Amino acid sequence: MIVVHHLEHSRSQRVLWLLEELGVDYEVKRYARHPKTMLAPPELKAVHPLGKSPVITDGDATVAETGAIIEYLIDAHDSAGALRPAAGSAAFADYRYWLHYGEGSLMPLLVMKLIFGSIPPKTPALIRPIAKAIVGTVGKQFLDPNLGTHLGFIENTLQGRQWFAGDQLSGADILMSFPLEAAGTRAGGSYPAIRAYVERLQSRPAYRKALERGGPYRLLG
Ligand SMILES: N[C@@H](CCC(=O)N[C@@H](CS)C(=O)NCC(=O)O)C(=O)O
């Protein structure tokens, strides 16, 4: 039996969604975030040394890293190729690109945006103005322009197409769902094609079923 080690409000929601799309049986082991630091609990380190989520266990196999989990599950449970375009096709090249891009390029910017969004509440009063200036400079000079470039690129890509690879949902869309949901809550700007895309994936029955299985997920919006 596949066990998804699922951290609340996290990227691992995508793995539940994929399993629902594939119609595969699985168990969810839920982990709560620390209420103050929002970090994962130490028990996750017993599953994988990095202590991050998602991680799945499947018999003797332990698989971490969302993109690798998506590939593993599609290899094992999608013999009809419903969620991965045929090797060698143009759609497959897009599939592979977006499957790597989401965690490799977009998520690091969004995580930094979250971290540099404000100064830590316990910052001593004396250095608050300096801390504020650093946070403001990183945001204005690096994060906001880079996020604008990336989101503009994605907005252009999604204009005139429903999904990232070919004309149907694929594992690449499942990977891209979390960063685009996170961008909706963390990055400014108006991106109508991205908004429509996120609404399209959130309306899928498998996506909604996965939300019921996963519990708290504060990124909807
Ligand atoms: N690139 C990794 C990122 C894993 C990751 O950082 N997960 C976050 C959840 S969104 C986590 O476990 N955070 C808790 C922590 O760092 O303590 C993946 O996609 O699997």
The ligand as a Gaussian input file, in Angstrom:
#p B3LYP/6-31G(d) Opt

LIG

0 1
 N       11.382000      20.390000      -3.754000
 C       10.829000      19.623000      -2.669000
 C       10.464000      20.575000      -1.538000
 C        9.996000      19.880000      -0.280000
 C        9.646000      20.911000       0.797000
 O       10.415000      21.865000       1.072000
 N        8.490000      20.733000       1.418000
 C        8.023000      21.652000       2.414000
 C        6.490000      21.673000       2.368000
 S        5.803000      22.848000       1.293000
 C        8.358000      21.197000       3.804000
 O        8.416000      20.018000       4.070000
 N        8.521000      22.165000       4.721000
 C        8.659000      21.934000       6.128000
 C       10.022000      22.217000       6.673000
 O       10.896000      22.685000       5.938000
 O       10.211000      21.958000       7.873000
 C        9.603000      18.876000      -3.189000
 O        8.916000      19.367000      -4.091000
 O        9.346000      17.751000      -2.724000

